Amino acid sequence: MPAKLNVGASRKVADGRYGSRGASVNLEIELDHSLVFEPAKLHERIRQIFNFAHQALVEELKRDQPLRSSDADNAKPNNQPRFATAAQVKAIYAIAKQLGVDLADALHQQFGVHRPDELTVKQASALIDSLKATRTASAA
């Protein structure tokens, strides 16, 4: 029977605007049960998995940070779109959960993305409005 190894890592960093942003990653892998009897090899495998988790965190936290100022064109100075704010992402998850909406499917069909934090500020706002309208309609 294989042994399971669960490894998790998380990090929070200051965002330069008196706030912070964070990321976390959790991995579960199956190991050959014989590693349990070879502590040095097991420890090396655990270290490898932690290194994978750490690298994923570093890459996630290096991603461009959305601006929080309200630019008229809703874009960063280099004309890249501003991504959804943390508050928008949180609202999208909460409302979708409350409504029982398959969020992954809705995001893919409507916007061609996989996660709410891949939406622009305008897209996130439109999705929140749409979800709220659905909630209001279903309550009536």
LINCORUR-V804972 format. One line per field, one symbol per residue. phi: phi as a letter, one per 40 degrees, with the letter a starting at -180 (. if undefined). burial: # if it has 24 or more other C-alpha atoms within 12 Angstrom, else .. Layout:
# LINCORUR-V804972
phi->???
burial->???
This chain:
# LINCORUR-V804972
phi->.ccbbbbbaaabbcbgbgbabbaaabbbbcbccccccbdccccccccccccccccccdccccddcccbcccccfbcdcgccccdcccccccccccccccgcccdccccccbgbbbcccccdcccccccdccccccccccc
burial->....#...............#.#.#....................#..##..##..#...#...###.............######.##..##.##......#...#.......###########.##..#.........
